Amino acid sequence: MRKDLVEKKNDLMKKADEMLNKAKLEKRELTPDEMQELAEIRDDVMKIKKALGLEKDFDDMRELEKKDDATPSSTAEGERACGDDKKRSAEEAAKAAAEERAFEAYIRGKAMNNRDTDVNLTPANNGAVIPTTIANKIIKKVYNICPILEKSSKYNIKGNLDIPFYPASDESLITVAYHDEFEELVSTNGNFSKISLGGFLAGVLSKISRSLINNAAFDIVGFVVDEMAYAIKRFIEKELLLGTVDKVDGLSTLSNSITTAAADKITADEVIDLHDAIKDEYQNGAIWIMSPATRTYLRKLKSSTGYYLLNDDISTPFGTSILGKPVYVSDNMPDYTEDGEVAIYYGDMSGLATKFSEEINIEVLREKFATQHAVGIVGWFEFDSKVENEQKIAKLVMHA
């Protein structure tokens, strides 16, 4: 067995011990550079052990050849010698594997599982506390989200966007009338208006403890990326449904509306009025959007003939329908008990224009927060939304 390889392996092990002991005495976690260096030491030690093992295998083969040449005094002695060699090889292989596992655990486990250090989400200021022993699953809160973004008319255009539209008022329509022969036709003017969409920038940043990433039994970075995308989608849905003053309008400026007679009550007739506020031409892709509490209220609502207004329908996405149209719920929608608020939207949501100047972009920042022993995840997007066709969508507003 080569003495120089054994000495090199011992030197590497000694260097690893010194680095780990230094971090322990200073009561700190390993830096990214130290973790990288220890990983390289581990790989070098494993290569040396493998080389030493191969050399020993060849040495054993040579010893067996010598013993075969010098015929043993008896067959029994030869079998015993062969059995002893196999036993020693198995024991040494098990010992080498145990040393390798111990070394890897020493690097990855001892310093990081130190009870003086919290291995949870607390260092990342994410609000949740996860114990040191982390299961390979995580329970997340589920929100009801309606498909208004998917069903809206989307434009991916840089800068501002003007959408011309032809007003629906009777005064703007081209007039056709009877005329006598040789009588001059009188022209009517169709005046076009426009809807202007700009762009409002929004962003979000989340930091995750590297200790959590290293100790978690699941892909915590992938999970947070997915959750961030989900949070952005919930934010956009809220803006499309409710809007924000001086920012995105969404459906907040919709003028095609029905107002209830009572402040905390919706009648079957009012639901029918809302349905019929949309012309038949736009009924094909129409949907209902409301809060879970409003849907529960409508489940118990009966028509004048005694039939429930809201029906179970397995052919619809959420399993319920009103007057043959699917019902979607959103936690962003106000409840029917809130005075003066929009309780229900109904119609073809392609009447809502949504423009993205900058597509949703989520990046993992591994270096920026290295001094905090954390990984950052940042998301940016720029969008705007306005109603482009009021004939397609109507709203039910609770009486104030």
N, C-alpha and C positions, 0 to 999 in steps of 0.2 A: 504494500500500500504506500502510495507516494506521500512522503512526509510534508512536502511543500503545500499540497492541497489541504491536508489536515490542518496545518498551521494557518493557512489563509481562511479556512472555514471558522476556526476558533477566533481569529482576529475580527472577522465580520460579526460573529455572535457577541463578542465583547463590545464592539462599537454600538451594536443595537441596544445592548443592556445599558450602556452609558447614556445614550440618547433618551431612553425611556425613564431611567432613574432621574435624569436631570429635569425632565418635564414633571415627574412626580414630586421632586423636592420643591420645585417652583410653584407647585399646585396649579398647574395650567394644563390645557389640552395640547396635543401635538399640533404644530403648525402644518399647513399644507405641504411646505417644503420638506419638513421632517417626515411626514407620512409618506411622501413620494420616495425619499431616501430609504426609509425602512422597507418599503415595498421592493425597491431594487436590491437591498441587502438580502431580503427573503428569497428573491429569485436567484441571486448568485449562490446562496447557501444550498438551495435545492439543486442547482446545476452541479455544484461540487459534490454533494451527496450522491447524485446520480452517477457522476464520473467515478467516484470511489467505489460505488456498488458494482459498476461494470468491471473495474479492475479486480475487485475481489472475486467476481464470478469467473474471470479468466484464470486467476490464481487457483481457485478451487478446481477448475477443469484440469489445470496442469498437475495439481496434486493427485487427482484421480488417475490421470494417465500414468504418473510415476508408480502409484500403487498397483495399477493393472499390470505394468511391466514387471514389478517385483511381486510375483505370484504369492498371494497370502497363504499362510500355513494351512488354512482350512476355509471351506466355503462359508462357514458360519462367521469367521472373523471378517471376511470381505463384506458380508451383508451388514454386520454391525457397524463397520467403518462407514459404509455408504449411508446407513440410517442416521449415524451421528452427524455426518456432514449435512444431510438434509435438515435435520433438527436445528443445527446451528444456523443454517441459512435462513430458515423460517423465523427463528428467534431474532436474528439480526435485522431481517426485513421488517418485522413487527416493531422492533425498537426504533429503526430509522423512521418509519411512518409515524410513530408516536412522537418522536422528536420534532418532526416536521409540523405535525398538528399543533404541538405545544408552542413551537416558535411562532407560527401564524397566529394562534390565539393570543400569544403574548403581545404581538404587535397590534392586532386588530381589537382585541378584547380588553386586556388588562387596563390600558390607559383610558379607553373610551368608556368602559363600564365602571369606572371609578365612582363610588357613591358620593364623592365630594362634588361631582358635576351633575347637574340636572340634564338628563337626556330626554328632553321633551320639547314642546313647542314654545315654552316660556321665553327662551332667549330670542326667538323671532318675533315676539310681541303679537302673536296671532290669536291670543285670547284663550285658546283651549289648553287644557293640561292633559297630557297623555303619559301614563306611567312608563317607567324605565323599560319594563318588559312590554313590548309592543306587539299586538296580534297582527296577523297578516291580512287584516281587513279593517275598514273604517266605516262608520255609520254616518251618513250625511243627511242633512235636512232636505226634504223634497219640496219644491215649489210648483204651484200650478202655473203653467205658461201657455198662453194661447198662440196660435200660429199666425199672428197678425203680420209679423215681419216677413215670413215666407210668402204670404198671400198679397202683400203690398206690391205696388209697381216700383221696382228697384232700378236705380240709375247709378252706374259706376263711372263718374265723370269728375275730372279735376276742375277746380275753380267753381264759379257760379253757374247755375242752370236756370234758364227761363223756359217754362212750359206754357205755350199759348192755349187758351181755351175759349170756347164759344159760350157765353152766358145763356142760361136756360130760361131767362125771363121772356115773357110773351112779347115785350117791346122790341127785343133784339131779333126776333125770328123773321125770316123772309116771308112776306105776305103774298098769298095767292088769292085772286079775286076774279069775278066775272067782268068782262069788258065788251063794249060794243065794237063792231068793226070800224076801223079808221080812228079809233080813240087811242090817245097816247097812254102808254103804260106808266104808272108812277112807281119809281124805284123805292125799295126799302133797304136800309143799310144794316148789315150785320157787323156789329162791333166786337172785335176780339179783345180779350183781356189776357193777362199773363200771371203765372204763379212763379215766383223767384225762390230758388233753393240755394242757400249758401253752404256753410259748413261750420260745425261747432266741434272743437277738439275735446276729447275726454280720454282720461288715462287712469290706470290703476297699477299699484305696486304691492307685491307681497314678498316677504323674506322668510326663508325656512332655515332653521338651525342645521348646520352640517352634522352635528351629533345625531340629530333625528334621522337625517338621510342615511348616515352610516350604520345606524342601529335598527332602522325599520326593516321589517320583513316584506315590505311591499314597495312599489315604485311611487314614493311620496312626491317626487318632482312631477311625474306624469299626472298624478292625481290632482295636484294643485293647479297645473296647467289646464286640465279639464274643468275644474271648478271655477277658475278664473273666466274661461270662455263662457261657462254657464251663467256666472254673475253678470258678465257684459251683456249677454242675451236678455237677462231679466231687466237690466237697466234700460236697454233699448226698448224693450216692450213697454215699460212704464212710460217712457217718453212718447212713444207712439200713441198710447191710450190717453194719457193725461196731459202731456206737454209740460214745459217749464217756461215761465214768463221771461221774455227777452232771449229765449234760447229756441229750442225745438218746439214747434206748434203741435205737430201730430194731429190728432182728432179734436183737440181742444177748441178749435175755431169752427167746428162743424155747426152749421145753422139749421140743417134739416132735422128738426127735433119734435118730439111729443112730450108734453109735461103732464105728470100725473095729477089727479084731483086731490089726492091725500098725500101727506108728508111721509108716511110710513106704510103705504099700502099700494099694491099694483093690482089692477083688475084685469080680467081676461080680455075685456074690450080694449083696454089700453095696449095690451100686447098685440092684438090684432091690428089696431091703428098703426103701431110701429112697423109691423110687417108690411102693411099696405102703403106705407110712406115711400116704399121703393117701387119704382115702375117695374112692370112685368119683364121688361127686356133685361133688367139687371138682377132678376131673382135667381137665375140659374146657379151662380156661384155664391149665393148669400149664406152667411152664418150668423149665429148669435154669440155674443161675448158678454159675460157677466161674472160676478164674484161667486164663490161657492155658496155663500149664504143666500144670495138672490136665487140661485138655481134650486136650493132646497125649498125656498119659499114657493117658487113656481111649481115644484113637484106636487105641492098640496093644493094648487089652484085648479078649480074646476070651471068649465064653461057653463053657460046658461042651461045646457042640456044635460049637465051632470057628468060629463066626461072630463078626465084629467087633461089639462092643457099640455103638460110635458109628458112625453111618452118614452118608454125604453125602446131603443132601436139599435140592434146589434150591427146594422150596416153603417152606422155613423161612427166617427173616430172616438168619441167619448161615451158612446153607448146611449145617448139621449137625443131627442129631437123635439122641436116645437114647430107645429104646422109644417112638418116634413123637412125642416132645415136643422142641420147639426148644431149642438150647443157646446161651446167651449167655455171653460172657466179660467179665470186669472186672479191670482192673489193681489195683483196691482189694481184691480177694479174696486171702486167703493161699493159698500153694501146698500141695499135698498132702504135701509133705515137712516141714511145720512141725508139730511135736508139739503136740497138744492144741488145735489151731486148727480152725475150721470150713472145710472144703475145698469143700463143695457145699451150695447151697440148692436145694430143689425144691418146687414147688407153685404155687398161684394167689396172686400177689403182692397181690391186692386184700385179702388177709387182713392187710395192713400198713396202719395208719392214719397219714396224714401231714397235719398241720394247719399252715397258714400264717396267722399273725396279721397279718403284713405281707408283702405280695407282694414279689418281687425287684424292687428299684428301682435303676436305674443312671443316674447323672447325670454330665454333663460340667461341671467347674468351670473356667471360663475366667478369672475375675477373682481368685479366692482366691490363686492361686500366680503372679500376674502379676509380683510382685517377684522371683520366682525364674526368670522367663522360662520358665515351664512351664505346662502345662495339666493339671489333675487330673481323674481319673475315679474316682468313688466308687460303691460298691454296698452296699446294706443289705437285709437280710431277717430275718424272725423266724419260726421254725418249731419243730415238735416231732413226734416219731413214736414209735409203740408198736404192738406186735402186737395186733390187735383180734379175730382169729379164728385160734387155733392149729391148728384142724383143717385149714386151707388150706395151711399151709407146714410143711416139715420140713427138718432140716439133717443133714449128715454130718460128724461130728467125728472128727478123727484121734486115734488112741490116744496117750496121753501116755506 
